[in-house]
Amino acid sequence: MLPTISGLIPCSAVFLPAEPAREGRIAFWRPDPAESLHLGGRGAPEQLTIVTPDLLRTTVPALVLPLTEALPLLTRVRSAASAGAAPFWGAATLLALRFAARGLLLPGLSPAGYDAWRLGPLDAADLEEVRELAAAMPPDAHCVPVDLGDGAAGGDGRADTGTGTGTGTGTAGDRDLAVPPRLPAPEPLLRAFLDAVADTLPRSPAAPAAAGGSAYAARPPQLHPELRDWAAEVAAGHDAGVRVSLRIEVDPDARPAAFRAVLQMHGLADAALVADAADVWAGSGPAAAAFPPGARLDALRALRRAARLWPPLAPLLGAAVPDAVNLADEEVAELLGEAAGALAADGVQVHWPRGLARTLTARAVVGRPATGSDLPGLSGLPGPLSAASAHPVGWRYALSGQSDLTADELDRLAEAKRPLVRLRDQWVLIDPAAARRARALARENREVTAADALAAVLTGSAELGGTRYDVEATGPLERLRTLLTADPEHPAPEHPAPGHSGPEHSDAQADVQAHAQADVQAHAQADVQAPAALRATLRDYQLRGLRWLARLTGLGFGACLADDMGLGKTVTLIALHLHRQEHGHEGPTLVVCPASLLGNWQREIEKFAPGTPVRRFHGPDRDLEGAAGRPAGGFVLTTYGTMRLDAPRLAAVRWGMVVADEAQHVKNPRSSTAKALRTIPSAARVALTGTPVENNLSELWAVLDWTTPGLLGRLGTFRTRYAEPVESGRDPRAAARLGALVRPFLLRRKKSDPGIAPELPPKTETDHAVSLTREQAGLYEAVVRETLAAIAAADGMERRGLVVKLLTSLKQICNHPAQYTKEQHGPKESAGAASGKLELLDELLDTILAEGGSVLVFTQYVTMARIIERHLTARGIASQLLYGGTPVPRREELVDRFQAGEVPVFLLSLKAAGTGLNLTRAGHVIHYDRWWNPAVEEQATDRAYRIGQTQPVQVHRIIAEGTVEDRIAELLERKRALADAVLAGGEAALTELSDAELAELVALRPTASGE
């Protein structure tokens, strides 16, 4: 076993180059000689000679690892974001991996003739990044003297054999101790390490089979002197010698106009060094003299490679001086197209004369043209994403970003016989075939669906006929785009739409944009305030969310509010319902949620919208009588399971709005639950979720295709167009397009976002009401009935004991039937299905863990903690348990593991862990069961909510609805004075209640749904 990452962070570390580069090693040692580095059974440490800060040589015991073992450790050490030698080499490892991921790998030979990969070619920005990192190299990262080639790394002679690219750390020197030791320069040592990583990565076990041989694939060093000329040609123009380019010269006065390509040479080390090849051959001029010896040979190698890519350059290879070559018209056309791209990929740039317009750009214009009749208001807009509506596609063409071409000018370019055309008092260099294709495209009568049109104008581009074009909107579609992308607080965008060219728009288009801004002012609803019927003060970000929801639903679109847990999605949705009722939107609101959240929704509605009708459509006696006929509308609450069973009955109601809470429940579009939800029509659809994407982007499609059908197209198209390119990382632009498309319809806020966290109190407390399962309710009523009868027949201590036993039994039943019956669920039986509390705990943990959070779960019963532990293990969720029997050393280990982020869920016994622990890693605290004294709960909460906590703390109290727990919560909330008197003594005070009072306290009350 290797040393732990935390153990390596404070270590000193140095890279020991070798020949070939992949044989290099990393040495770790403790700066303090009194500390030893645990070797994990790797044997005795090697003796490493280093130079101390006072320039004295000394030897230290070091753990020396080959790169194959060191690289995984270094990448993880870097994640600690600490200063020091080990984290420095971790940062260098990540830089090397990033370069390699971009394909910057070149094959070559080391000085001794071994096959070796290296990083390259690196551009100016890459080289600057390497220099900046080298400048940050700490002293102990290059403290092995360069004059100890036969003993710097344990006497194996490999510490000073170079890297194969001329970046070695020096040669042996005088070993007299009076001579100051020489240390390797930071930048050459860093370059040697980067090349060593590059030489290591491609050599996987399958590499020889893929490469068809062992060269550049096998890990053991192999001599290949026969490849030296080939390696030199590969290096030419990339990271050795010189680079060549072509300067195109045009003589428009010749008859016909003459074109020629002039060969230029560039220095790789000095970007300012450039000269014509003719001058270098002649040795004339200061620039030509600055090229190193052998520059001509390097230029010919680069030219030979370029000629294989574009044959018209071949005559230069046979010329005494490769100065220039005359070009035919068709060869110029090739350079205007694919040939220039192929040459550029090989490092050969093509430079055209300045001021010569040669780029024909096309923009697609989507939407019906602007007319005077449809400018005022939004009457010209079709229904959102109506399948029956289509939008025409027009085209605008421009030369080198200048003003749009007229149809006559495009015809003139298309009908030209040569690439050089005189247009608008300037010379235009363009491929006539490209101009003819553009004219044919402009004459097409093309239409796109409303969904594709909206996607195009929101993302600023569209793929038409296999080619991606910039897109701009016109007419009503432009006004809709402006409405959707406007900030509710600042509705007038300060920047043009994607694909727009600003001042080059026509007057008609300017009118469209001007009216679009007026529409935003009139329709974006930036003046929306909290409804008068709302009994809550919305925070600023909640009010912004309300305005956003009101605007989207007012336009007929759906929305997904994807705020983090604890930011108040429920109260925002209640405010939206009241707002829509105030503005004449008829019909009740249907809320579909997990069963564990029914009670919470009802309480929040009754608290924040008192007087608003609310009913549950759940349980055996559920009905919808009157739901559709309420004039003012109200709320109907149901579960996903009930909705799935009774979708036809729910679909028959005329809903004003349908809300899917914890919408990740329908993330699988093929599930029966998702299919049933889609059959329920409504005027508006809103999804609430803290985790819009848990595993893959298809889940995002499922949610948004329910809220706004057609927005993202069919699932297969979405997978091809967005999901696969984004998830594979092969097309970053696809991710940007997807973000632009979904951003108007999905509002995502995190606690860490600027302007959000300051709005939150340091601690937010939430009571979650859950219903008992049928098994729990049966047990509860049986225990109450039997024990109350026994209590009535007892007195004194016996009666007090029976009361305590009753209260304990009821709390255990509320937690989980298995806690009361002492039975364990079988391997195929779901523990969560037997307990409403455990089901809600699953919901909370799924959201918290998806957000990357950590959580404390307190219970007063060790038995219940073990049930939860087994349940989480079966679900594959890592957890750990601390209770009264935990030994002190183990207790400290558990705390350290949690604080280090190794385990996200910490189960704790309330009595054993309610005080004395610092667990600030947790951003959430869950009280699975209620303690009779709230001060005990507060002390437990303070394990996370204490000095050192840097994140808002969310406290969740789970209460079994209609039970003794519910009654205690009411006492705490409504009768604090009485609660202080009764609950101060805990359960002992409750034993003094009369039989009638006790029966009232423990009776199982029906919920609002009649269950």
Protein Blocks (a to p, Z undefined) as FASTA:
>chain_A
ZZdfklmmmpccdddddddfklpccddddfblkbccdekhnapadddddddfkopacddd
dddddfklmmmmmmmmmmnopacjklmmmmmmmmmmmmmmnopacddddfkopacddedd
ddfklmmmmmmmmmmpcfklmmccfklmmlmnoonopmmnojonopagbdcddfbfklcc
ddddfklmmmmmmmmmmmmmmmcfklmmmnopaehkbmbdcddfklmmmmmmmmnoplgc
jaddddddddfkbccdddddddddddfklmklccdfklmmnopajklmmpcehklmmmmm
mmmmmmmmmmmlmmmmmpmblfbccddfklmmmmmmmmmmmmmmnopacdddehiafbdc
ddddedjdddfklmgojklpccehiakbccdddddddeehiacddfklmmmmmmpcbfbd
ceehiacdddfklmmmmmmmmmpccdddfklmmmmmmnopaceehiacddddehjllmmm
mmmmpcfklmbccbdcehiahjmpcfklmmmmmmmmmmmmmmnopmbccdfklccdddfk
lmmmmmmmmmmmmnopacddfbdehilpmmmmmmmmmmmmmnopaciddddddfklmmmm
mmmmmmmmghiacdddedjkbcfehklmpmnopaddddfklmmmmmmmmmmpccfbdcde
hkllmmpmkbmklmmmmmpgcfbdcdddfblbfkbmklmmmmmmmmmghklopfklmmmm
mmmmmmnopamklmmmmmmmmmmmoccddfklghklmmpcfbdcddddddddfklmmmmm
mmmmmmmmmmmmgghjllmmmmmmmmmmmmmmmmomklmnopacdfklcfklmpmklmmm
mmmmmmmmmnopacddddfbfklmmmmmmmmmmnopacddddfklcfklmmmmmmmmmno
pambdcddfklmmgopacfkbmbdcdfbacfblklmmmmmmmmmcghiabdcddddddde
hiaklmmmmmmmmmmmlmmmmmmnommlmmmpcfklmmmmmpccddfkoZZ
